[in-house]
Amino acid sequence: MRRFLPLLPVVLISACASPQPKPPAGASRITAQKPPAPQAPRWQAVPAKADGVAVPGGRRHIVKKGETGLSIARAYGVPWSRITAANGLDRDSVLQAGQALFIPAAQQQQAGRPASRPGQSAQGGGAQSANGGFALDVDDAITGSTPAGDAPARQPVPPTQAAATVPSMAWPVDGRVILSRYGPKPGGRFNDGLNIKAVRGAPVRAAADGEVLYVGDAISGFGLMILIRHSGGTVTAYGHLEDALVDRGQKVQRGQPIARAGSSGAATEPQLHFQIRQGRRTLDPALYLPR
């Protein structure tokens, strides 16, 4: 036993001098992690090519899987509203891969044509705006943003039933109505909804159960916008968002956070632009939101 005792101090010293265990590799990154950056708008039209065969008065385009009405209109430089009218399509029509569309010949914008309402394009969906950008309005986004073959065709809602099927609505954000309420304004302008003052980053909630139709910033003036279709064909719109928390095609429930409030688009302060729509007709949200 004695001959092993002199080695004991050495063993103890070595144990004291051994390196301490290193923290997990990801520990420092967890404490220094930055909050996630706002997500970029998800809406992107699948590119379409103007490869239709020439026919009297225009062209015949065969729809490819993934194309949207808006991407087709954009490719040919023809408003989506003209294409839907020429083909007898309504707001509930869904394009299918292999479907033939008649594309009317493009027309030059008429001189002196009156300007449209704020947030709407004077040329209609799919037309080229004055600065060469893609211009569309809320109605175009509702009817032309579903990819071909992505969803079964919906049955049209009879107009006589539409007004009676507006679902029960909840306020989409905490705040007070600012600027102006729904209806006509001086100078021939018209507010299609309500503008609600909000804290930047505050949760924006779905006003009723439904399905997300559109997430993007391609509608002039409204910045990042979300459209949700509800029972009976009612559609709600949420504009000037800072960030989106849902994506197109997602099912949402009343009160579910879908976005964060912001001041994107033409807004000068954090707010939410909120609309309720039946077809191409807007409704006064104050008549459907709880007091």
Secondary structure, 3 states (H helix, E strand, C coil): CHHHHHHHHHHHHHHHHCCCCCCCCCHHHHHCCCCCCCCCCCCCCCCCCCCCEEECCEEEEECCCCCCHHHHHHHHCCCHHHHHHHHCCCCCCCCCCCCEEEEECCCCCCCCCCCCCCCCCCCCCCEECCCCCEECCHHHHHHHCCCCCCCCCCCCCCHHHHHHHCCCCCCCCCCCECCCCCEEEHHHEEECCEEEECCCCCEEECCCCEEEEEEECCCCCCCEEEEEECHHHEEEEEEEEEEECCCCCCEECCCCEEEEEECCCCCCCCEEEEEEEECCEEECHHHCCCC
